[in-house]
Amino acid sequence: MFTGQGRFLEAQNRKLADELEKLKAKWGKETSQIKAMYQAELDEARKLLDEAVKEKARLEVRVASLEEQLEESTQRSEHHTSVTFVSC
């Protein structure tokens, strides 16, 4: 009796192991297909993100330069105004 149930359980175990392997293979295949479908979109998104980061850095440098120019202009204007008042 025990050997019959043992064989049944072994057969059930093999069946479940085979089913598990099939599911793993199917899941791996589906994952690869999904990755392939979206890889081009992911690559394009990365490219756009890299371009945006470069543009942001360029604009930050430009803003810093403009702020410096504004500060210099403000100082010259204040100096010119104070010189004008002293001259009068």
trRosetta pair geometry for C-beta under 8 A, 3 or more apart (Angstrom, degrees):
i j d omega theta_ij theta_ji phi_ij phi_ji
1 4 5.9 -54 -152 32 30 111
1 5 6.6 21 155 -10 64 106
2 5 5.9 -60 -149 42 33 105
2 6 5.9 38 151 -25 68 109
3 6 5.3 -51 -140 37 33 116
3 7 6.3 36 158 -20 65 102
4 7 5.9 -52 -149 34 28 109
4 8 6.4 31 150 -20 62 106
5 8 5.4 -50 -148 36 35 116
5 9 6.2 35 153 -19 67 105
6 9 5.8 -55 -147 38 29 109
6 10 6.3 31 152 -19 64 106
7 10 5.6 -53 -145 37 32 113
7 11 6.2 33 155 -19 66 105
8 11 5.8 -56 -150 37 28 110
8 12 6.2 29 151 -19 64 108
9 12 5.5 -52 -144 38 32 114
9 13 6.2 39 152 -24 64 105
10 13 5.5 -51 -147 34 30 115
10 14 6.5 31 153 -18 64 102
11 14 5.8 -51 -149 35 32 110
11 15 6.3 34 151 -20 64 106
12 15 5.6 -54 -148 36 31 114
12 16 6.3 28 154 -16 65 107
13 16 5.8 -56 -147 39 29 109
13 17 6.2 31 153 -21 64 107
14 17 5.6 -55 -145 37 31 112
14 18 6.3 32 155 -20 65 104
15 18 5.9 -53 -150 35 28 111
15 19 6.4 28 152 -18 62 108
16 19 5.5 -53 -146 38 33 113
16 20 6.2 38 153 -23 65 105
17 20 5.6 -52 -149 34 30 114
17 21 6.5 32 152 -19 63 104
18 21 5.7 -54 -150 35 32 111
18 22 6.4 33 152 -19 65 105
19 22 5.7 -53 -150 35 32 113
19 23 6.4 32 152 -18 65 106
20 23 5.7 -56 -149 37 31 111
20 24 6.3 33 152 -20 65 105
21 24 5.6 -52 -146 36 32 112
21 25 6.3 31 155 -18 65 106
22 25 5.8 -55 -148 37 29 110
22 26 6.2 28 154 -18 65 108
23 26 5.7 -54 -144 39 30 110
23 27 6.1 31 157 -20 66 107
24 27 5.8 -55 -144 37 28 110
24 28 6.3 28 156 -18 63 108
25 28 5.8 -56 -148 37 28 111
25 29 6.3 27 154 -18 64 108
26 29 5.7 -57 -147 37 30 110
26 30 6.2 27 156 -17 66 108
27 30 5.8 -55 -144 39 29 109
27 31 6.2 33 155 -23 64 107
28 31 5.7 -53 -146 34 29 113
28 32 6.5 29 155 -18 63 105
29 32 5.8 -56 -152 35 31 111
29 33 6.5 30 151 -19 64 106
30 33 5.6 -53 -148 36 34 112
30 34 6.3 33 154 -19 67 105
31 34 5.8 -55 -148 37 30 109
31 35 6.3 32 153 -20 64 106
32 35 5.6 -53 -146 36 31 112
32 36 6.3 32 154 -20 64 105
33 36 5.7 -54 -148 36 30 111
33 37 6.4 35 152 -24 64 104
34 37 5.6 -51 -150 31 33 115
34 38 6.5 3 162 4 66 110
35 38 6.5 -76 -148 50 26 91
35 39 5.9 48 156 -57 67 99
36 39 5.7 -31 -137 -2 28 120
38 41 5.0 -60 -161 46 64 114
38 42 5.7 68 141 -27 86 102
39 42 5.6 -55 -146 37 31 112
39 43 6.2 33 155 -21 66 105
40 43 5.7 -53 -148 35 31 112
40 44 6.4 30 153 -17 64 106
41 44 5.7 -54 -147 38 32 111
41 45 6.3 33 153 -20 65 106
42 45 5.6 -53 -145 36 31 112
42 46 6.4 33 154 -20 65 104
43 46 5.8 -53 -150 35 30 112
43 47 6.4 32 151 -20 64 106
44 47 5.6 -53 -148 35 33 114
44 48 6.4 32 154 -17 66 105
45 48 5.8 -54 -147 38 31 110
45 49 6.2 34 153 -21 64 107
46 49 5.6 -55 -147 37 30 113
46 50 6.3 33 154 -20 65 104
47 50 5.8 -53 -149 35 30 111
47 51 6.4 29 152 -17 63 107
48 51 5.6 -54 -148 38 32 112
48 52 6.3 34 153 -21 66 106
49 52 5.6 -53 -146 35 31 112
49 53 6.4 33 154 -20 64 103
50 53 5.8 -53 -149 34 31 112
50 54 6.5 29 153 -16 64 105
51 54 5.7 -55 -149 37 32 111
51 55 6.2 31 153 -18 66 108
52 55 5.6 -54 -144 39 31 111
52 56 6.2 37 154 -24 64 104
53 56 5.7 -51 -147 33 30 114
53 57 6.6 30 153 -18 62 104
54 57 5.8 -55 -151 35 32 111
54 58 6.4 32 151 -19 65 106
55 58 5.6 -53 -148 36 33 113
55 59 6.2 30 155 -16 66 107
56 59 5.8 -58 -147 40 29 109
56 60 6.3 33 153 -23 65 105
57 60 5.7 -51 -147 32 31 114
57 61 6.7 32 153 -18 62 102
58 61 5.9 -56 -156 34 31 110
58 62 6.5 30 148 -17 65 108
59 62 5.4 -52 -145 38 37 114
59 63 6.2 40 154 -22 68 103
60 63 5.7 -49 -144 35 31 112
60 64 6.4 33 154 -20 62 104
61 64 5.8 -54 -151 35 31 112
61 65 6.4 31 151 -19 64 106
62 65 5.7 -55 -150 36 32 112
62 66 6.3 29 153 -16 66 106
63 66 5.7 -56 -146 39 31 109
63 67 6.2 34 154 -21 66 105
64 67 5.7 -53 -147 35 30 113
64 68 6.4 32 153 -20 63 105
65 68 5.7 -54 -151 35 31 112
65 69 6.5 31 151 -18 65 105
66 69 5.5 -51 -146 37 35 112
66 70 6.2 38 153 -21 65 105
67 70 5.6 -53 -148 36 31 114
67 71 6.4 34 153 -21 64 104
68 71 5.7 -52 -149 34 31 112
68 72 6.4 31 153 -17 64 105
69 72 5.7 -55 -149 37 32 111
69 73 6.2 31 153 -18 66 107
70 73 5.7 -54 -146 38 31 111
70 74 6.2 33 154 -21 65 106
71 74 5.7 -53 -146 35 29 112
71 75 6.4 29 155 -18 64 106
72 75 5.8 -56 -148 37 30 110
72 76 6.4 29 154 -17 65 106
73 76 5.7 -54 -147 38 31 110
73 77 6.1 32 154 -20 65 108
74 77 5.7 -55 -146 37 29 112
74 78 6.3 28 155 -17 64 106
75 78 5.8 -53 -144 38 30 109
75 79 6.2 30 154 -19 64 107
76 79 5.6 -56 -145 39 30 111
76 80 6.0 31 154 -20 66 107
77 80 5.7 -52 -143 37 29 111
77 81 6.2 30 155 -20 64 106
78 81 5.7 -53 -145 37 30 111
78 82 6.3 26 156 -16 65 107
79 82 5.9 -57 -146 39 29 107
79 83 6.2 29 155 -19 64 108
80 83 5.8 -56 -146 37 29 110
80 84 6.3 33 153 -23 63 106
81 84 5.7 -53 -149 33 30 113
81 85 6.6 28 154 -17 64 104
82 85 5.8 -51 -148 35 34 110
82 86 6.3 33 153 -19 65 107
83 86 5.7 -55 -147 38 32 111
83 87 6.2 34 154 -23 65 109
84 87 5.8 -57 -148 35 29 112
84 88 6.7 33 155 -28 62 104
85 88 6.0 -52 -153 24 31 113
